[in-house]
Amino acid sequence: MAKRQFKTESRKMLDMMINSVYTNKEIFLRELISNASDAIDKRYFRSLTNPSLGLGREEYGITIDVDKDSRTITITDNGCGMTDKELNDNLGTIAKSGSGEFKSDNKDDNISIIGQFGVGFYSAFMVSRRITVTTRALESDTAYLWESEGVDGYTVTETEKAQPGTVIVMYLKDDSENENYSEFLDGYRIQELVRKYSDYIRYPIRMDMETTRPVENADDSDDKAPKYETVMETRTLNSMVPLWHRKAADVTEEEYSNFYKSHFYDSEAPVRTIHSRMEGSVEYEMLLFIPKNAPYNYHSKDYEKGLQLYCNGVMIMEKCSDLLPDYFNFVRGVVDSSDLTLNISRETLQQNYQVRTIAKSIEKKIKNELMKLQKEDREKYEEFFKAFGTQLKFGVYNDFGIHKDVLKDLLVFRCTSGERYITLKEYTEAMPEAQSEIYYAFADTAELAAALPRTQAVTSKGYDVLLLSDDIDEFALSAIESYSDKKFRNVTSGELDLSSQEEKDSVKKANEENSSMLTLMQETLGDKVKAVRFSSSLGDNPVSLSSEGYISAEMARILSRMPGNEAFAHADTALEININHKLKDSLVKLYDEDKEKLGLYTKILYAQARQISGLEIENPVELSNMICQLMV
Ligand code: ADP
């Protein structure tokens, strides 16, 4: 019998499958089951116009048989089958829809395509050394046997088959040092794969499985222990109706929660569930979950965002990242659309109109749900924000702030006016009339930020201060720029001036009268500070550092830790001395009597100011020596 040759593209594809180093070989089962399900669909549709071709609704089904001795997996369907010509056209050539993707010679690309998209019948060659397909088409009395051991080609011969449909037998490859194909001979493994990939196929997928059960009417007159026997039981492996296909009103909270936990491997129920059916230019269902806690690898680069993408109940992609913006990367869930096709490729996915439309509406839905949670259950929202707030703040800052309008109302902050977190809206609505800016303070913790001298000076005026302690906080606020036309102001900013006119005048006077002393002090510190000056905004504290310009001292500290940003990591600061503190008189006196000691004081005061501002002391040994010098 002459071998028929595969078409060129198919040979390439086959070669890739046979030699695949791809680890996710298990998807072959999903592919064959999807084909079987499609074939049953076709038969069903044809029977609508010609009832003699069809079966009763409940007779349709797919059967899997596993035989350990012959190392075979057999998949049987009672679908439309194939004629001789169809066998050639369909299994001698790769499906038109998929063919374009495999022209690329880049092996890595191809490997990721195997994992992500429908690659069809040939994927069975990843695990099989030989495949036979016995098939009989509807309205045909002849059946055909297709056989192939890979790239060499295939044969088609006539054979017998009682009923229309297709039987595919895969002869598994032998195990090797690196590959264990025998795992697919384990019924439980097959069951697991069906549940993972094909749970929502609309026809039953049945398999005979060994189970043990107590022996009925066993002769147990002496022996009290129950007897067990091993029996074969035909099990339906798939649940057939996806949770998301059901009406939201019919699904209980517990069902959602169980589905979420088992599907996404979380031990905790989600904080919020979004389930809706969208109709319009693209029709789809979404079932999304906002988790309670971040998964263990959330903060590592291993974490991959994405939603599971289904097409008519068949999973086509485990993590479709194009459906989620980075700032909502914590959302888990499922999107199912019949408007997509199984063979959609990664490139077309990104430009795909349907996917973009779905992604847009998903973003809106998530935002609305979070706003609702913020309103309805603040405590839960705070918990959510502790887990994922940093991600939202990065979202505000990244991409030059273009997402800030979507996200700014989702942010909440600690503040000086209470223990709770507040939104920017709440802050601005509660602002006294005289207050013109939104104040914030930054330190390693909210408590330290509250204790900053400048924070206390602002709160003593009756103004609330946002307490920031997350590295990204100040960058996020700088991206938002203003809220309700109120600009943000770091309390340590040199431009912050809450003093009365009278105080301002006296500061100005003191600065002028002592300008030569202040200049000398500044020179002592060199380029560490831009200026040394008196201030009336320090509350009870003797000294403080203030920032000038866009980059605060805290931002500079954070930037300096990020490689590549060192050039920007410079804040212009000024050393401020409390005009109302007795320290002022000592300094003035020293300027007249002991300039050397004044230099020592200046350096110590600078170190103190850094410490009060939450910055580290540059040289603790030198500082300690200087203090001792004053003591002896
Ligand atoms: P795709 O399913 O993406 O079209 P495949 O390579 O998996 O690509 O299958 C090629 C074609 O072979 C299918 O489109 C279908 O026409 C036919 N085919 C595969 N499996 C079966 C089956 N079990 N019954 C009938 N036809 C099938």
Residues whose N, C-alpha, C, O or C-beta is under 5 A from the ligand:
A	BS01	ADP	N35 A36 A39 G79 G81 M82 N90 A95 V119 G120 F121 Y122 T166
